[in-house]
Amino acid sequence: MDLGLKDKVAFVAAASKGLGRAIAEELAREGAKVVMCSRDEAAIGRAAREVADATKGETVAVAADLSTAGGCERFIRAGLERFGRMDVLIVNAGGPPPGRFEELDEAKWDLAYQLTLQSAVRLTRLALPELKRTKGNIVYSTSTSVRQPTQYLNLILSNSLRGAVHGMLKTLSKDLAPYGIRVNALQPGRIDTERVRQLDEIGAKAQGKTPEEVRRGYETGVIPLGRYGEPREFAAAAVFLASERASYITGVSLQVDGGMLMSMF
Ligand SMILES: NC(=O)c1ccc[n+]([C@@H]2O[C@H](COP(=O)([O-])OP(=O)(O)OC[C@H]3O[C@@H](n4cnc5c(N)ncnc54)[C@H](OP(=O)(O)O)[C@@H]3O)[C@@H](O)[C@H]2O)c1
């Protein structure tokens, strides 16, 4: 199937490793030019070079902190200066820390708000003029916690703020449809990245288990497909939603979780 992504320009936020990195690579494999950002200049530069080498594609790395207005602007501006257009925006960011409600002060809530909700609002706002011109699309990467709050650790920041991103995207899918802009989301369940491994370590300490035991518990008791997902499996779903072959799909939110969520929709 030709996904129609050749020579399109895709912006992938938070892409030095994990889910964002995998999405950038799969988009480049389909012939898209890819703008990648993260905070660590050396790490994002390395990731962009590796993706370009692996795919013979064109990438550009931007050092930017997405929890700030200036960082979001730098990411979008640098990519537009380099490639002159935007067809796809993948909204992604680092995850907020775990913690129980009573452990989280005003500053922690504010940082999580900036990182998880405001980055999505700002990137969307900055991208809109260009996406209207190209009739492009947005894919928000969120979490299965928007359907079922994460149980294994107290991730109340993520559970609260990602729901707001979903409210925004569902509203936008109607508002932006007249411009030909599609808006969708992906919900990772347990995809094997550094973030999930760190969370397993924290969970293991809390439960008096090893991280391997925590993981095995999920693989044998919670995830019907019996394993964590690979980042490239998640990326494949992102690339499809971002492609022209998903031209009649907007306003959806797709779980990529090996069947973990038991809800009907
Ligand atoms: N993996 C899963 O199964 C899963 C499940 C549910 C939700 N999620 C969520 O999906 C997102 C990505 O997860 P992941 O597993 O790919 O995590 P990861 O492997 O830890 O990668 C996170 C990426 O985000 C970048 N980043 C972090 N904070 C940033 C900031 N303020 N500005 C710009 N870039 C930033 C990091 O690079 P720098 O450090 O260089 O900035 C890195 O490239 C997170 O929000 C996570 O909570 C993941």
The ligand as a Gaussian input file, in Angstrom:
#p B3LYP/6-31G(d) Opt

LIG

0 1
 N        5.812000       3.950000      26.188000
 C        4.540000       3.762000      26.524000
 O        4.021000       2.628000      26.489000
 C        3.674000       4.913000      26.951000
 C        2.411000       4.630000      27.493000
 C        1.581000       5.684000      27.844000
 C        2.015000       6.989000      27.664000
 N        3.268000       7.226000      27.153000
 C        3.671000       8.622000      27.010000
 O        4.194000       8.862000      25.715000
 C        5.223000       9.872000      25.789000
 C        6.509000       9.341000      25.178000
 O        6.864000       8.210000      25.920000
 P        8.161000       7.334000      25.614000
 O        7.849000       6.002000      26.168000
 O        8.579000       7.474000      24.198000
 O        9.228000       8.058000      26.591000
 P       10.826000       8.130000      26.508000
 O       11.381000       6.898000      25.908000
 O       11.224000       8.526000      27.880000
 O       11.107000       9.350000      25.500000
 C       10.684000      10.641000      25.817000
 C       11.143000      11.630000      24.736000
 O       10.590000      12.900000      25.060000
 C       11.643000      13.876000      25.063000
 N       11.236000      14.917000      26.007000
 C       10.975000      14.792000      27.323000
 N       10.628000      15.962000      27.852000
 C       10.672000      16.874000      26.851000
 C       10.447000      18.263000      26.773000
 N       10.092000      18.989000      27.847000
 N       10.599000      18.883000      25.574000
 C       10.986000      18.180000      24.485000
 N       11.198000      16.866000      24.500000
 C       11.054000      16.213000      25.667000
 C       12.884000      13.092000      25.462000
 O       14.090000      13.698000      25.039000
 P       14.932000      14.770000      25.924000
 O       15.168000      14.140000      27.246000
 O       16.174000      15.009000      25.112000
 O       14.092000      16.000000      25.997000
 C       12.639000      11.809000      24.665000
 O       13.017000      11.982000      23.320000
 C        5.344000      10.222000      27.272000
 O        4.535000      11.343000      27.547000
 C        4.795000       9.001000      27.965000
 O        4.294000       9.283000      29.247000
 C        4.102000       6.221000      26.806000

